[in-house]
Amino acid sequence: MKKYKITHRVSADFIAEIIVNEDEINIQTNDLKEYKKPNSKFEYTMLKGTESVTQTTYEEYDEKFNNSIKE
């Protein structure tokens, strides 16, 4: 039986949060320094109900090509 890989491109709203020490930012000038944009150090929470599928594709799936350990 054939298998298919289904891929959804999803758009959603997230909250990114991090706890930092006071010496890591400058509250006098509102300078968040390295925390101006969220990165991998932040914890992310997706806001329920904000997700929407923007694109969907499917293709035939062959385990032989997708698992380099099997021969």
C-alpha positions in Angstrom: 0.0 0.0 0.0 1.3 3.4 -0.9 2.0 6.0 1.7 1.7 9.8 1.3 3.4 12.6 3.2 1.1 15.5 3.8 2.6 18.9 4.6 0.6 21.9 5.9 2.1 25.4 6.0 0.5 27.0 9.1 0.3 30.6 10.2 -0.5 31.3 13.9 0.1 33.8 16.7 2.6 33.1 19.4 3.7 34.6 22.7 7.4 34.5 23.2 8.5 34.9 26.9 11.8 34.9 28.7 13.0 35.8 32.2 16.2 37.8 32.4 18.3 39.4 35.1 18.1 43.2 35.4 21.7 43.6 34.2 20.9 42.0 30.9 18.7 44.9 29.8 18.6 48.7 30.3 15.2 49.8 31.6 16.2 53.5 31.6 16.5 53.5 27.8 14.1 50.6 27.1 17.0 48.7 25.5 16.3 45.0 25.5 19.8 44.3 24.0 20.0 40.7 22.7 16.3 40.2 23.6 14.9 42.7 21.1 13.7 39.8 18.9 12.7 36.3 20.2 15.3 33.6 19.7 15.8 30.0 20.8 16.2 31.1 24.4 12.5 32.1 24.6 9.6 29.9 25.5 6.8 29.9 22.9 3.1 29.4 23.4 0.8 29.3 20.4 -2.5 31.1 21.0 -5.3 28.7 20.6 -7.6 29.4 17.7 -5.2 31.6 15.8 -3.8 28.9 13.5 -4.8 28.8 9.9 -3.5 26.6 7.0 -2.0 28.7 4.2 -0.8 25.9 2.0 -1.2 22.1 1.8 0.8 19.7 -0.3 1.1 16.0 -0.5 3.6 13.6 -2.1 4.2 10.0 -2.4 6.3 8.8 0.5 9.0 6.2 0.1 10.7 5.1 3.4 13.7 3.9 1.4 14.6 7.5 0.3 13.7 9.1 3.7 15.6 6.8 6.0 19.4 6.7 5.3 19.9 3.8 7.8 17.7 1.3 5.9 19.3 -0.3 2.9 
